[in-house]
Amino acid sequence: MELVNLKVASDTASFSQAVKRGLGQEQGLYFPTSVPTLANIDDVLAMPFVERSIHVLKALIGDELGDGTLESIVKDAFTFPAPVVSVSDNVATLELFHGPTLAFKDFGGRFMAQCLSRISNGEPITILTATSGDTGAAVAHAFHGIENINVVILFPKGKISQLQEKLFTTLGDNIHTVAIESDFDACQAMVKQAFDDPDVREGLHLNSANSINISRLLAQVCYYFEAVSQLSDTQRKELVVSVPSGNFGNLTAGMIAKAMGLPIKRFVAATNLNDTVPRYLKTGEWAPNQTVATMSNAMDVSQPNNWPRIEALIERGFLDKACLRGECVDEDYTQIAMRQLAQQGYTSEPHAAIAYRAVSHDLAEGEYGLFLGTAHPAKFRETVENVLGQPLSLPQPLVDCSSKESQAVTLPASYDALKAHMFSVLK
């Protein structure tokens, strides 16, 4: 697999090199120079999930990882289901929260951890990542206890749910967590600054587990195939997929799946009030506003890192820009959507509710809508209970961590403070 830096065309990498580097020169994202088109899509969709995922990833990555390595990585990473659940006659949801941290990011986090543990050859690595909610838990659990790999996770203090926070701040050992006194964009900016600092990048052998890492992105392609495999032929022909979007890695993966031949008519990029992309799709002007805190906190991102990859898919001719629409859903309509879903017998949290509202608003007659459920409702228990007015029980992973003490340290939004802290705990 050949990947090119979208900012520095001379900076190329193999899959393994890109996984280990995370970001390219000048903070550029790595992107495939070509996207393969799969033959006999119906036969591919008829395969079991793990077998199909190996087939899809091998088409993307090739034989680079060596005989049997990719197969073992996928088998170890994808150990939980991704069921499609019908909500109404023409709308269903893809539940991506059946992994160990109850969020879609378990797929990418576990795949990346398995890749790095095999290709690092025992060399020390520091994973530095920022989270607006679910990435932290998925990455922490995926890498917890892996020898020679330390993880540093930044998160905006007080801006993610307590249960989200407990899932990754209570592990300890090789997992180091830092509450930054600012928003997610500030956390993300500090991560980028660290990668631009040779002292830190080389001295601590930095890597990133955000959705900017190509391994996480490619892993997510697989569950789009899994979703379509569960639909009827009629549903597949008129399929519209709505993706709750913050940093836009999830949507990027879906669009790669479509470029590979997966039958998806179009996508809806569903955002909360942080609507940079929907406004851009309507006006052609990229004008990020100040990040707004919402009940769908994992999507509180005004400058999504993965957007250049979506532009590359379109500009390089892999997809037509007409296959993407944007929809902003405010706080009132988020709550209305949650109640509408509850009336249909389905309990949802705010992020999925936004995607439901967006696809319901976008569907034409005869089309079939699929919205992504990216986190278990219990991860947003307080919000869900307040909106729906009914108690919500906790699944076991949340019960297990809820009474544990957080081990996070608090720092100001200062890169110098972060740098000093990292050298003090990792050296």
TORNU-427430 format. One record per residue: residue in one letter; x, y, z of N, C-alpha, C in turn. Coordinates in steps of 0.2 Angstrom, whole numbers, padded with zeros to 4 digits, always signed. Layout:
AXYZXYZXYZ ...
This chain:
M+0004-0006+0000+0000+0000+0000+0004+0006+0000 E+0003+0011-0005+0007+0017-0005+0002+0023-0003 L+0005+0027+0002+0001+0032+0005+0005+0039+0004 V+0002+0044+0002+0005+0050+0001+0003+0056+0006 N+0007+0060+0008+0005+0065+0013+0001+0071+0009 L-0005+0072+0011-0009+0077+0007-0006+0084+0008 K-0001+0085+0012+0002+0092+0012+0009+0092+0009 V+0012+0087+0009+0019+0086+0006+0019+0080+0001 A+0018+0081-0005+0018+0076-0010+0024+0071-0010 S+0030+0074-0008+0036+0070-0008+0036+0065-0002 D+0032+0066+0003+0032+0062+0009+0027+0056+0008 T+0030+0051+0006+0026+0045+0005+0028+0040+0010 A+0023+0035+0011+0024+0029+0016+0021+0023+0014 S+0023+0017+0017+0020+0011+0016+0014+0011+0022 F+0010+0006+0022+0005+0006+0028+0009+0006+0035 S+0014+0001+0035+0017+0001+0042+0020+0007+0044 Q+0024+0011+0039+0027+0017+0041+0022+0022+0043 A+0016+0023+0039+0011+0028+0041+0008+0026+0048 V+0007+0020+0049+0004+0018+0056+0009+0020+0061 K+0016+0019+0060+0021+0021+0066+0022+0029+0066 R+0021+0032+0060+0022+0039+0061+0016+0043+0063 G+0010+0041+0061+0004+0044+0063+0003+0050+0058 L+0006+0056+0059+0006+0061+0055+0012+0062+0051 G+0011+0065+0045+0017+0066+0040+0020+0073+0042 Q+0024+0074+0037+0028+0081+0038+0023+0087+0037 E+0024+0092+0041+0019+0098+0041+0012+0096+0044 Q+0012+0091+0048+0006+0088+0051+0001+0086+0045 G+0004+0084+0040-0001+0081+0034-0003+0074+0036 L-0009+0073+0033-0012+0067+0033-0010+0062+0028 Y-0009+0056+0030-0007+0051+0024-0014+0048+0021 F-0014+0047+0015-0019+0045+0011-0017+0040+0005 P-0021+0035+0004-0020+0031-0002-0019+0034-0008 T-0014+0032-0012-0013+0035-0019-0018+0032-0024 S-0021+0026-0022-0026+0023-0026-0031+0020-0021 V-0038+0019-0023-0043+0015-0019-0045+0010-0024 P-0044+0003-0022-0046-0002-0026-0054-0003-0026 T-0056-0005-0032-0063-0007-0033-0064-0014-0032 L-0068-0017-0028-0069-0024-0027-0074-0027-0032 A-0072-0033-0034-0076-0036-0039-0081-0041-0035 N-0087-0042-0038-0091-0047-0035-0093-0045-0028 I-0096-0038-0028-0098-0036-0021-0103-0040-0018 D-0108-0043-0021-0113-0047-0018-0109-0053-0015 D-0104-0056-0018-0100-0062-0015-0097-0059-0009 V-0094-0053-0009-0090-0051-0003-0095-0050+0003 L-0101-0047+0001-0106-0046+0006-0109-0052+0009 A-0108-0058+0006-0111-0064+0008-0106-0067+0013 M-0100-0065+0014-0095-0068+0018-0096-0066+0026 P-0094-0070+0030-0094-0068+0038-0090-0062+0039 F-0092-0058+0044-0089-0052+0046-0081-0052+0046 V-0078-0056+0050-0071-0056+0050-0068-0058+0044 E-0070-0063+0040-0068-0065+0034-0068-0060+0029 R-0074-0056+0029-0075-0051+0024-0070-0045+0026 S-0069-0044+0032-0065-0038+0034-0058-0039+0032 I-0056-0046+0032-0049-0047+0030-0048-0046+0022 H-0054-0048+0019-0054-0047+0012-0053-0040+0010 V-0057-0036+0013-0057-0028+0012-0051-0025+0013 L-0048-0027+0019-0042-0024+0021-0036-0026+0017 K-0036-0032+0015-0031-0035+0011-0031-0031+0004 A-0037-0030+0001-0037-0026-0005-0034-0019-0004 L-0035-0016+0002-0032-0009+0003-0025-0010+0005 I-0023-0014+0009-0016-0014+0012-0011-0018+0007 G-0014-0024+0004-0010-0028+0001-0006-0033+0005 D-0001-0036+0003+0003-0042+0007+0008-0039+0011 E+0008-0032+0013+0014-0029+0016+0015-0032+0023 L+0010-0034+0027+0011-0036+0033+0014-0043+0034 G+0014-0047+0029+0017-0054+0029+0012-0059+0030 D+0014-0065+0029+0009-0071+0028+0005-0072+0035 G-0001-0071+0035-0005-0073+0041-0006-0067+0046 T-0002-0062+0045-0002-0057+0050-0008-0053+0050 L-0010-0050+0044-0017-0046+0044-0023-0051+0047 E-0023-0057+0045-0028-0061+0047-0028-0062+0055 S-0022-0062+0058-0022-0063+0065-0024-0056+0068 I-0022-0051+0065-0024-0044+0068-0032-0043+0068 V-0035-0045+0062-0042-0044+0062-0046-0048+0067 K-0043-0055+0067-0047-0059+0072-0046-0057+0079 D-0041-0054+0081-0040-0052+0088-0043-0046+0089 A-0044-0041+0084-0047-0035+0085-0055-0035+0085 F-0058-0038+0080-0065-0038+0078-0068-0044+0082 T-0069-0044+0088-0072-0049+0092-0079-0048+0095 F-0082-0043+0092-0089-0041+0094-0093-0039+0088 P-0100-0040+0088-0104-0038+0082-0106-0031+0081 A-0108-0030+0075-0111-0023+0073-0118-0024+0070 P-0123-0025+0074-0129-0027+0071-0133-0021+0068 V-0137-0022+0063-0142-0017+0060-0148-0018+0064 V-0151-0013+0067-0158-0014+0070-0163-0009+0067 S-0168-0012+0065-0174-0008+0062-0177-0003+0067 V-0178+0003+0065-0182+0008+0069-0189+0009+0066 S-0189+0009+0060-0196+0010+0056-0196+0007+0050 D-0201+0008+0046-0201+0004+0039-0195+0006+0035 N-0193+0012+0035-0188+0014+0030-0182+0017+0034 V-0181+0016+0040-0175+0018+0044-0172+0013+0048 A-0166+0012+0049-0163+0007+0053-0156+0011+0056 T-0154+0008+0061-0147+0010+0064-0142+0004+0064 L-0136+0006+0063-0130+0002+0064-0127+0003+0071 E-0128-0002+0075-0126-0001+0082-0118-0003+0082 L-0114+0002+0084-0107+0001+0084-0104+0001+0091 F-0109+0000+0096-0106+0000+0103-0107-0006+0107 H-0105-0012+0103-0105-0018+0107-0098-0020+0109 G-0093-0016+0108-0086-0018+0110-0085-0016+0117 P-0079-0017+0120-0077-0016+0127-0078-0010+0130 T-0078-0004+0126-0079+0002+0129-0086+0006+0126 L-0090+0001+0123-0097+0003+0121-0097+0009+0116 A-0092+0009+0111-0092+0015+0106-0089+0012+0100 F-0090+0015+0094-0088+0013+0088-0080+0013+0087 K-0077+0017+0092-0070+0018+0091-0066+0012+0094 D-0070+0007+0096-0067+0001+0098-0064-0003+0092 F-0067-0002+0086-0065-0005+0080-0058-0003+0078 G-0058+0004+0078-0051+0007+0075-0046+0006+0081 G-0048+0007+0087-0043+0007+0092-0039+0000+0093 R-0044-0005+0093-0041-0012+0094-0037-0014+0088 F-0039-0012+0082-0035-0014+0076-0029-0010+0076 M-0028-0004+0078-0022+0000+0078-0017-0004+0083 A-0020-0005+0089-0016-0008+0094-0013-0015+0092 Q-0017-0019+0089-0014-0025+0086-0009-0024+0081 C-0010-0019+0076-0005-0018+0071+0001-0015+0074 L+0001-0011+0079+0007-0008+0082+0011-0013+0086 S+0007-0017+0089+0011-0022+0093+0015-0027+0089 R+0013-0028+0083+0016-0033+0078+0022-0029+0074 I+0021-0023+0073+0026-0020+0068+0031-0015+0071 S+0030-0015+0078+0035-0010+0082+0041-0014+0083 N+0042-0020+0083+0048-0024+0084+0050-0023+0091 G+0046-0022+0096+0048-0020+0103+0051-0014+0104 E+0051-0009+0099+0054-0002+0100+0049+0002+0105 P+0051+0006+0109+0047+0010+0113+0043+0015+0109 I+0036+0016+0111+0032+0020+0107+0028+0024+0112 T+0026+0030+0111+0022+0034+0115+0016+0036+0111 I+0010+0034+0112+0004+0036+0109+0001+0042+0112 L+0001+0048+0108-0002+0054+0111-0008+0056+0107 T-0013+0056+0110-0020+0057+0107-0024+0062+0111 A-0029+0065+0107-0034+0070+0111-0041+0066+0110 T-0045+0067+0114-0052+0064+0114-0057+0069+0116 S-0063+0069+0112-0068+0073+0114-0074+0068+0117 G-0072+0062+0118-0076+0058+0122-0074+0050+0121 D-0076+0047+0116-0075+0040+0115-0068+0038+0113 T-0064+0042+0110-0058+0039+0107-0053+0037+0113 G-0054+0041+0119-0049+0040+0124-0050+0033+0127 A-0057+0031+0128-0058+0025+0131-0056+0019+0127 A-0058+0020+0120-0056+0015+0115-0048+0014+0115 V-0045+0019+0114-0037+0019+0114-0034+0016+0120 A-0037+0018+0126-0034+0016+0132-0035+0009+0133 H-0041+0006+0132-0042-0001+0133-0038-0005+0128 A-0038-0003+0122-0035-0006+0117-0027-0007+0118 F-0024-0002+0121-0017-0002+0122-0015-0004+0129 H-0020-0005+0134-0018-0006+0141-0014-0012+0142 G-0009-0012+0145-0004-0018+0146+0000-0020+0141 I+0000-0017+0135+0004-0019+0129+0011-0016+0131 E+0016-0021+0131+0023-0019+0133+0026-0014+0128 N+0030-0010+0131+0034-0005+0127+0030+0001+0124 I+0023+0001+0125+0019+0006+0122+0016+0010+0128 N+0017+0017+0129+0014+0021+0133+0009+0025+0130 V+0004+0027+0133-0002+0031+0130-0003+0037+0134 V-0003+0043+0131-0005+0049+0134-0011+0052+0131 I-0017+0053+0135-0023+0055+0132-0025+0062+0135 L-0026+0067+0130-0028+0073+0133-0036+0074+0132 F-0039+0077+0136-0046+0078+0135-0048+0085+0139 P-0054+0088+0136-0056+0094+0139-0059+0094+0146 K-0056+0097+0151-0059+0096+0157-0066+0098+0158 G-0070+0094+0161-0077+0095+0162-0082+0095+0156 K-0079+0093+0150-0083+0094+0144-0085+0087+0141 I-0083+0081+0144-0086+0075+0142-0089+0072+0148 S-0094+0067+0147-0098+0064+0152-0093+0061+0157 Q-0096+0060+0163-0092+0057+0169-0090+0050+0167 L-0095+0046+0165-0094+0039+0163-0089+0038+0157 Q-0090+0043+0152-0085+0042+0147-0078+0043+0150 E-0077+0048+0155-0071+0050+0158-0068+0044+0162 K-0072+0041+0166-0071+0035+0170-0068+0029+0166 L-0070+0028+0160-0068+0022+0156-0061+0023+0155 F-0058+0029+0154-0051+0029+0152-0046+0032+0158 T-0049+0035+0162-0045+0039+0167-0043+0034+0173 T-0046+0028+0174-0046+0024+0180-0041+0018+0179 L-0038+0017+0173-0034+0011+0171-0027+0012+0174 G-0024+0017+0173-0017+0018+0176-0012+0013+0172 D-0007+0011+0175-0001+0007+0172+0002+0011+0166 N+0001+0009+0160+0004+0013+0154+0000+0018+0151 I-0006+0019+0154-0011+0024+0152-0011+0030+0156 H-0009+0036+0153-0008+0042+0157-0013+0047+0154 T-0017+0050+0158-0023+0054+0156-0022+0061+0159 V-0023+0066+0154-0022+0073+0156-0029+0077+0154 A-0032+0081+0160-0037+0085+0159-0035+0092+0157 I-0036+0094+0151-0034+0101+0149-0040+0106+0150 E-0038+0112+0153-0042+0117+0155-0044+0121+0149 S-0048+0118+0144-0050+0121+0138-0054+0117+0134 D-0055+0118+0128-0060+0113+0124-0056+0108+0120 F-0059+0104+0116-0056+0099+0112-0051+0101+0107 D-0053+0107+0103-0049+0110+0098-0042+0112+0101 A-0042+0114+0107-0036+0116+0111-0032+0110+0112 C-0035+0104+0114-0031+0098+0115-0028+0095+0109 Q-0032+0096+0103-0030+0093+0097-0024+0098+0094 A-0024+0104+0096-0019+0109+0094-0012+0107+0097 M-0013+0105+0104-0007+0103+0108-0004+0097+0105 V-0008+0092+0103-0006+0086+0100-0002+0087+0094 K-0004+0092+0090-0001+0093+0083+0006+0097+0085 Q+0006+0101+0090+0012+0105+0092+0017+0100+0094 A+0015+0095+0098+0020+0090+0100+0023+0086+0094 F+0019+0085+0089+0022+0081+0083+0027+0086+0079 D+0026+0092+0080+0030+0097+0077+0037+0098+0081 D+0037+0096+0087+0043+0097+0091+0047+0091+0091 P+0053+0092+0088+0058+0086+0087+0060+0083+0094 D+0061+0087+0099+0063+0085+0105+0058+0079+0108 V+0051+0081+0107+0046+0077+0109+0045+0071+0104 R+0044+0073+0098+0043+0068+0093+0048+0062+0093 E+0054+0064+0093+0060+0059+0093+0061+0056+0100 G+0061+0061+0105+0063+0059+0111+0059+0054+0114 L+0052+0054+0113+0047+0050+0116+0044+0045+0111 H+0047+0045+0105+0044+0041+0099+0037+0041+0098 L+0035+0047+0097+0028+0049+0097+0024+0045+0091 N+0018+0044+0092+0013+0041+0087+0006+0044+0090 S+0001+0044+0085-0005+0046+0087-0010+0041+0086 A-0015+0040+0090-0021+0036+0089-0027+0039+0087 N-0027+0046+0086-0033+0049+0083-0035+0046+0077 S-0041+0048+0074-0043+0045+0068-0039+0048+0062 I-0034+0052+0064-0029+0054+0058-0025+0048+0057 N-0024+0043+0061-0020+0037+0060-0023+0032+0055 I-0019+0031+0050-0022+0027+0044-0025+0020+0046 S-0022+0017+0051-0025+0011+0053-0032+0011+0056 R-0033+0016+0060-0040+0017+0063-0045+0018+0057 L-0043+0022+0053-0047+0024+0047-0049+0018+0043 L-0044+0014+0041-0046+0008+0037-0050+0003+0041 A-0049+0002+0047-0053-0003+0051-0060-0001+0051 Q-0062+0006+0051-0069+0008+0051-0072+0007+0044 V-0068+0006+0039-0071+0004+0032-0075-0002+0033 C-0073-0007+0037-0075-0014+0037-0083-0014+0040 Y-0084-0010+0044-0091-0010+0047-0097-0007+0042 Y-0094-0003+0038-0099-0001+0033-0101-0007+0028 F-0096-0011+0026-0098-0017+0023-0102-0022+0027 E-0101-0022+0033-0105-0027+0038-0112-0024+0038 A-0113-0018+0038-0120-0015+0038-0124-0017+0032 V-0121-0015+0026-0124-0017+0020-0126-0024+0019 S-0121-0028+0022-0122-0036+0021-0129-0038+0025 Q-0131-0034+0030-0137-0036+0033-0144-0033+0030 L-0143-0029+0025-0149-0026+0022-0151-0031+0016 S-0158-0030+0014-0160-0033+0008-0158-0030+0002 D-0159-0033-0004-0157-0030-0011-0160-0024-0012 T-0167-0023-0010-0170-0017-0011-0168-0012-0007 Q-0166-0013-0001-0164-0008+0003-0157-0005+0001 R-0153-0010-0001-0146-0008-0004-0146-0003-0010 K-0151-0004-0014-0151+0000-0020-0153+0007-0019 E-0156+0009-0013-0158+0015-0012-0156+0018-0005 L-0150+0016-0003-0147+0017+0004-0144+0024+0004 V-0146+0027+0010-0143+0034+0012-0141+0033+0019 V-0134+0034+0020-0131+0033+0026-0130+0040+0030 S-0132+0040+0036-0131+0047+0040-0126+0045+0045 V-0121+0049+0045-0115+0048+0050-0115+0054+0055 P-0115+0053+0061-0114+0058+0066-0107+0060+0066 S-0105+0067+0065-0099+0069+0063-0096+0074+0067 G-0090+0073+0069-0086+0077+0073-0079+0079+0070 N-0075+0074+0071-0068+0074+0067-0068+0071+0060 F-0074+0068+0058-0075+0066+0051-0071+0060+0049 G-0068+0056+0054-0065+0050+0052-0070+0045+0050 N-0075+0044+0054-0081+0039+0053-0084+0040+0046 L-0085+0046+0044-0088+0048+0037-0083+0046+0032 T-0076+0048+0033-0071+0047+0028-0071+0039+0027 A-0071+0035+0032-0071+0028+0031-0077+0025+0027 G-0083+0028+0028-0089+0026+0024-0088+0028+0017 M-0085+0034+0015-0084+0036+0008-0079+0032+0005 I-0074+0029+0009-0069+0025+0006-0072+0018+0004 A-0077+0016+0008-0081+0010+0007-0085+0011+0000 K-0088+0016-0001-0092+0018-0007-0087+0018-0013 A-0081+0021-0012-0076+0021-0018-0074+0014-0020 M-0074+0009-0015-0072+0003-0016-0078-0001-0020 G-0084+0002-0020-0089-0002-0024-0095-0003-0019 L-0095-0002-0013-0101-0003-0008-0107+0001-0011 P-0113-0002-0011-0118+0001-0014-0122+0006-0009 I-0119+0012-0009-0122+0018-0004-0124+0023-0009 K-0130+0025-0009-0132+0031-0014-0129+0037-0012 R-0129+0039-0006-0126+0045-0003-0125+0045+0004 F-0121+0050+0007-0120+0051+0014-0123+0058+0016 V-0125+0058+0023-0127+0064+0026-0122+0065+0031 A-0118+0070+0031-0114+0072+0037-0118+0076+0042 A-0120+0073+0047-0124+0076+0052-0120+0079+0058 T-0121+0085+0059-0117+0088+0064-0122+0092+0069 N-0119+0093+0075-0123+0098+0080-0121+0105+0078 L-0122+0109+0083-0121+0117+0081-0114+0118+0079 N-0109+0114+0079-0102+0115+0077-0103+0112+0069 D-0105+0117+0065-0108+0115+0058-0103+0118+0053 T-0097+0118+0054-0092+0120+0049-0093+0117+0042 V-0094+0110+0042-0095+0106+0036-0101+0107+0032 P-0107+0107+0036-0113+0108+0032-0114+0115+0029 R-0111+0120+0033-0111+0127+0030-0106+0127+0024 Y-0101+0124+0024-0096+0124+0019-0099+0120+0012 L-0103+0115+0013-0106+0111+0008-0111+0116+0005 K-0114+0120+0008-0119+0124+0006-0117+0131+0002 T-0111+0134+0005-0109+0140+0003-0102+0140+0000 G-0098+0135+0001-0092+0134-0002-0087+0138+0002 E-0088+0141+0007-0084+0145+0011-0082+0141+0018 W-0076+0140+0019-0073+0136+0025-0072+0141+0030 A-0077+0142+0035-0077+0147+0040-0079+0144+0047 P-0074+0141+0050-0075+0138+0057-0077+0143+0062 N-0082+0142+0066-0083+0146+0072-0080+0144+0078 Q-0081+0148+0083-0078+0145+0090-0082+0139+0092 T-0079+0134+0094-0082+0128+0096-0088+0129+0102 V-0093+0126+0101-0099+0127+0105-0100+0120+0109 A-0101+0121+0116-0102+0115+0119-0109+0113+0119 T-0110+0106+0117-0117+0104+0116-0118+0097+0120 M-0124+0094+0120-0125+0088+0123-0122+0082+0119 S-0121+0083+0113-0117+0078+0109-0110+0080+0109 N-0107+0079+0115-0100+0082+0116-0094+0079+0111 A-0095+0073+0109-0090+0070+0105-0090+0073+0098 M-0095+0077+0096-0095+0081+0090-0094+0088+0091 D-0091+0090+0097-0090+0097+0098-0083+0099+0095 V-0083+0099+0088-0077+0100+0084-0078+0105+0079 S-0075+0111+0079-0076+0116+0073-0071+0115+0067 Q-0065+0112+0069-0060+0111+0063-0058+0104+0063 P-0063+0100+0059-0062+0093+0059-0055+0091+0055 N-0051+0087+0058-0045+0085+0056-0045+0081+0049 N-0050+0077+0049-0051+0072+0043-0054+0075+0037 W-0056+0081+0037-0059+0084+0031-0055+0084+0025 P-0048+0085+0025-0044+0085+0019-0044+0078+0016 R-0045+0073+0019-0046+0066+0016-0052+0066+0012 I-0058+0068+0014-0064+0068+0011-0063+0073+0004 E-0060+0078+0005-0059+0082-0001-0054+0079-0006 A-0049+0075-0004-0045+0071-0008-0049+0066-0012 L-0054+0062-0008-0058+0057-0012-0062+0060-0018 I-0064+0066-0017-0068+0070-0022-0063+0073-0027 E-0058+0076-0025-0054+0080-0030-0050+0075-0034 R-0048+0069-0032-0045+0064-0035-0049+0059-0039 G-0056+0061-0039-0060+0057-0044-0062+0050-0041 F-0061+0049-0035-0064+0042-0032-0071+0043-0031 L-0074+0049-0029-0081+0049-0028-0083+0056-0031 D-0090+0056-0033-0093+0063-0035-0095+0067-0029 K-0094+0073-0028-0096+0077-0023-0103+0077-0021 A-0107+0075-0026-0115+0075-0026-0117+0069-0021 C-0112+0065-0019-0114+0059-0015-0114+0062-0007 L-0113+0068-0006-0112+0070+0001-0116+0076+0002 R-0120+0076+0007-0124+0082+0010-0123+0083+0017 G-0124+0089+0019-0123+0091+0026-0129+0093+0030 E-0130+0092+0036-0136+0093+0040-0134+0095+0047 C-0136+0101+0049-0134+0103+0056-0141+0102+0060 V-0140+0100+0066-0146+0098+0070-0144+0102+0077 D-0149+0106+0079-0148+0110+0085-0150+0106+0091 E-0149+0109+0097-0150+0106+0103-0158+0104+0104 D-0162+0108+0102-0169+0107+0103-0171+0101+0098 Y-0169+0101+0092-0171+0095+0087-0167+0089+0089 T-0161+0089+0093-0158+0083+0095-0163+0080+0100 Q-0165+0084+0105-0170+0081+0110-0176+0078+0107 I-0179+0082+0102-0185+0079+0099-0184+0073+0095 A-0178+0072+0092-0176+0066+0089-0176+0060+0094 M-0173+0061+0100-0172+0056+0105-0179+0054+0107 R-0184+0059+0108-0190+0057+0110-0194+0053+0104 Q-0193+0055+0098-0196+0052+0093-0194+0044+0092 L-0187+0043+0093-0185+0037+0093-0188+0033+0099 A-0188+0036+0105-0191+0032+0111-0198+0030+0109 Q-0202+0034+0106-0209+0033+0104-0209+0027+0100 Q-0204+0026+0096-0204+0020+0091-0201+0014+0095 G-0199+0014+0101-0197+0009+0105-0189+0008+0105 Y-0186+0014+0103-0178+0013+0102-0175+0019+0107 T-0171+0017+0111-0168+0022+0116-0161+0024+0113 S-0160+0030+0112-0154+0033+0108-0151+0038+0113 E-0144+0039+0111-0141+0045+0115-0140+0051+0109 P-0138+0057+0111-0138+0062+0107-0135+0062+0100 H-0129+0059+0100-0125+0058+0093-0129+0055+0088 A-0132+0049+0090-0136+0045+0085-0142+0048+0084 A-0145+0052+0088-0151+0055+0087-0150+0061+0082 I-0145+0064+0082-0143+0069+0077-0143+0066+0070 A-0140+0060+0070-0139+0057+0063-0146+0054+0061 Y-0150+0052+0066-0157+0050+0064-0161+0056+0061 R-0161+0062+0065-0165+0068+0063-0162+0070+0056 A-0156+0069+0055-0153+0072+0048-0155+0067+0042 V-0155+0061+0043-0157+0056+0038-0165+0056+0037 S-0169+0057+0042-0176+0057+0041-0178+0064+0038 H-0174+0069+0039-0175+0075+0035-0173+0075+0028 D-0168+0071+0026-0165+0070+0020-0168+0065+0015 L-0172+0060+0018-0174+0055+0014-0179+0057+0009 A-0179+0054+0002-0184+0055-0003-0188+0049-0003 E-0194+0049-0006-0198+0043-0006-0195+0037-0010 G-0195+0031-0007-0192+0025-0009-0185+0024-0007 E-0182+0029-0003-0175+0028-0001-0176+0025+0006 Y-0170+0022+0008-0169+0018+0014-0164+0022+0018 G-0165+0023+0024-0160+0027+0028-0157+0023+0034 L-0150+0023+0034-0147+0020+0040-0143+0025+0043 F-0144+0026+0050-0140+0030+0054-0135+0027+0059 L-0129+0029+0060-0124+0026+0064-0125+0027+0071 G-0126+0022+0075-0126+0023+0083-0119+0022+0085 T-0116+0027+0087-0109+0027+0089-0107+0026+0096 A-0112+0026+0101-0110+0025+0108-0117+0022+0111 H-0116+0018+0116-0121+0016+0120-0125+0021+0124 P-0131+0021+0124-0135+0027+0127-0133+0028+0135 A-0131+0023+0138-0129+0023+0145-0122+0027+0146 K-0118+0028+0141-0112+0033+0141-0114+0040+0142 F-0121+0041+0141-0124+0048+0142-0130+0048+0146 R-0129+0044+0151-0135+0042+0155-0139+0048+0158 E-0135+0053+0161-0139+0059+0163-0143+0062+0158 T-0140+0063+0152-0143+0067+0147-0149+0063+0145 V-0148+0057+0143-0154+0052+0141-0159+0052+0146 E-0158+0051+0152-0163+0051+0157-0167+0058+0158 N-0163+0063+0157-0166+0070+0158-0171+0071+0152 V-0169+0069+0146-0173+0070+0140-0179+0066+0140 L-0178+0059+0141-0183+0054+0140-0188+0054+0147 G-0185+0056+0152-0189+0056+0159-0190+0048+0161 Q-0185+0044+0160-0185+0037+0162-0178+0035+0164 P-0178+0030+0169-0171+0028+0171-0168+0023+0166 L-0161+0023+0166-0158+0020+0161-0153+0015+0165 S-0153+0009+0164-0148+0005+0168-0141+0005+0165 L-0136+0003+0169-0129+0004+0166-0127-0003+0164 P-0124-0004+0158-0121-0010+0156-0115-0012+0160 Q-0112-0018+0161-0107-0020+0165-0101-0016+0165 P-0098-0015+0159-0092-0011+0159-0092-0004+0162 L-0098-0001+0162-0099+0006+0165-0100+0005+0173 V-0103-0001+0175-0104-0002+0182-0097-0003+0185 D-0092-0007+0181-0086-0009+0184-0081-0003+0185 C-0082+0003+0181-0077+0008+0182-0080+0014+0185 S-0087+0014+0186-0090+0020+0189-0088+0022+0196 S-0086+0017+0200-0084+0018+0207-0077+0019+0208 K-0073+0018+0202-0065+0019+0203-0063+0026+0203 E-0058+0028+0206-0055+0035+0206-0051+0036+0199 S-0053+0043+0197-0049+0045+0191-0042+0046+0193 Q-0037+0044+0188-0030+0045+0189-0027+0051+0185 A-0032+0055+0182-0030+0060+0177-0027+0066+0181 V-0022+0069+0178-0019+0076+0181-0022+0081+0177 T-0023+0087+0180-0025+0093+0177-0020+0098+0175 L-0020+0100+0168-0015+0105+0166-0019+0111+0162 P-0015+0117+0162-0018+0122+0158-0017+0121+0151 A-0020+0125+0147-0020+0124+0139-0013+0127+0137 S-0008+0124+0140-0001+0126+0138+0004+0121+0136 Y+0006+0121+0130+0010+0116+0127+0017+0115+0131 D+0020+0120+0134+0026+0119+0138+0024+0115+0144 A+0018+0116+0147+0016+0112+0153+0015+0105+0151 L+0012+0104+0145+0011+0097+0143+0018+0093+0142 K+0022+0097+0139+0029+0094+0137+0033+0092+0143 A+0033+0097+0148+0036+0095+0154+0033+0089+0158 H+0026+0089+0158+0023+0083+0161+0025+0077+0158 M+0025+0077+0151+0026+0070+0147+0033+0068+0149 F+0038+0072+0149+0045+0070+0150+0046+0068+0157 S+0042+0071+0162+0042+0069+0169+0039+0062+0170 V+0034+0060+0167+0031+0053+0168+0034+0048+0163 L+0037+0050+0158+0038+0045+0153+0046+0044+0152 K+0050+0048+0155+0057+0047+0155+0060+0044+0161 
